[in-house]
């Protein structure tokens, strides 16, 4: 099922937060972007009706981290599996998004030149486009390993565990947590900081360490998933 050697895969996960602590902060610090958020409120409401009743504040708090223009990257975790089975993990995190992106760009440029594949859960639908978009916003060139608008399907060097689990049944439930539970793998959702708590962990608690640990645990889980899929008989 997985035709790429384990030692030629770069496992990847990112954690994102709203680009400001609140919608009020967005209006103060980035008024033009706040205007755009208001313009697209109907788009958010259709997709997340449960957050629409409380207006812009609730929607921005809960959903801005899902849309590239309204978020910032708080952590990128990358991992290799060495020939002896040990894991080499590297994380870039903090409040300086440009620094995170520059360091990530260097690693991706290097692994791209070495013919690596990227691996993540929904990596094609979220991590890759978000990384590329935030790099462009910050004045950086996305590395060639990140597929772009002109990348042919057979040229994409990405293993998406969401695609694997859906198995062509697009629209089906395919969360990483459900996949892990089904495969008997311990997920990352029992930690103090999880996906829906990342925004407050960053802006309220300043808990970069907790966000990083959560991001790294997701990468470890990805490795466990791929290892399990590689030994199917």
HELIX and SHEET records of a PDB file:
HELIX    1   1 UNK A    6  UNK A    8  5                                   3    
HELIX    2   2 UNK A   23  UNK A   29  1                                   7    
HELIX    3   3 UNK A   31  UNK A   39  1                                   9    
HELIX    4   4 UNK A   41  UNK A   47  1                                   7    
HELIX    5   5 UNK A   49  UNK A   51  5                                   3    
HELIX    6   6 UNK A   55  UNK A   63  1                                   9    
HELIX    7   7 UNK A   64  UNK A   66  5                                   3    
HELIX    8   8 UNK A   68  UNK A   70  5                                   3    
HELIX    9   9 UNK A   97  UNK A  113  1                                  17    
HELIX   10  10 UNK A  123  UNK A  127  3                                   5    
HELIX   11  11 UNK A  128  UNK A  137  1                                  10    
HELIX   12  12 UNK A  153  UNK A  155  5                                   3    
HELIX   13  13 UNK A  161  UNK A  166  1                                   6    
HELIX   14  14 UNK A  176  UNK A  183  1                                   8    
HELIX   15  15 UNK A  195  UNK A  197  5                                   3    
HELIX   16  16 UNK A  198  UNK A  203  1                                   6    
HELIX   17  17 UNK A  208  UNK A  230  1                                  23    
SHEET    1   A 5 UNK A  87  UNK A  93  0                                        
SHEET    2   A 5 UNK A  71  UNK A  81 -1                                        
SHEET    3   A 5 UNK A   9  UNK A  18 -1                                        
SHEET    4   A 5 UNK A 117  UNK A 120  1                                        
SHEET    5   A 5 UNK A 158  UNK A 160  1                                        
END                                                                             
